[in-house]
C-alpha cells in the first residue's frame, strides 16, 4: 500500500480504515512519524523513497492536507 496511511478513528479498534494521505504515485513510508493532537487529528511526517523529499500530512476534516517540507534532503 504505497502512499497509504492506516488510521483507525474508532476507539474500539474494531477495524482499520485505509486512507491515502497524498499521492499514491510515490513510494512513501520511510522514516514515518505519527502524532495525534488534542482534537484527535492525525499528523504524519514521512519520506518518499527515491525522491529524498520530506512530507507532512494532516487530517482535520474529511480530507488530508499534504505539504512538501523539504526537497532533496
GINORSUL-V774792 format. One record per residue. N is the residue number from 0. RES is the residue in one small letter. SS is DSSP state (H for helix, E for strand, C for the rest). PHI is phi as a letter, one per 30 degrees, with the letter a starting at -180 (* if undefined). PSI is psi in whole degrees, 0 to 359 (999 if undefined). Layout:
n/res/ss/phi/psi
N/RES/SS/PHI/PSI
N/RES/SS/PHI/PSI
This chain:
n/res/ss/phi/psi
0/x/C/*/68
1/x/C/d/135
2/x/C/i/8
3/x/E/c/154
4/x/E/b/128
5/x/E/d/124
6/x/E/b/131
7/x/C/c/110
8/x/C/c/359
9/x/C/d/122
10/x/C/d/342
11/x/C/d/353
12/x/C/h/41
13/x/C/d/324
14/x/C/a/157
15/x/C/c/140
16/x/E/c/124
17/x/E/c/122
18/x/E/b/144
19/x/E/d/118
20/x/C/c/91
21/x/C/j/199
22/x/C/d/141
23/x/C/c/2
24/x/C/c/1
25/x/C/c/152
26/x/C/d/82
27/x/E/c/160
28/x/E/k/343
29/x/E/d/140
30/x/E/h/51
31/x/E/d/144
32/x/E/b/139
33/x/E/b/143
34/x/E/b/152
35/x/E/c/127
36/x/C/d/180
37/x/C/d/338
38/x/C/c/1
39/x/C/i/13
40/x/C/d/130
41/x/E/d/145
42/x/E/b/131
43/x/E/b/136
44/x/E/c/137
45/x/E/a/158
46/x/E/c/150
47/x/E/c/122
48/x/C/d/135
49/x/C/i/346
50/x/C/c/341
51/x/C/h/35
52/x/E/c/148
53/x/E/c/129
54/x/E/c/154
55/x/E/b/131
56/x/E/b/141
57/x/E/b/153
58/x/E/b/113
59/x/C/c/354
60/x/C/b/230
61/x/C/d/344
62/x/C/b/159
63/x/E/d/141
64/x/E/c/123
65/x/E/c/135
66/x/E/b/144
67/x/E/d/118
68/x/E/d/321
69/x/E/a/139
70/x/C/c/154
71/x/C/h/50
72/x/C/d/999
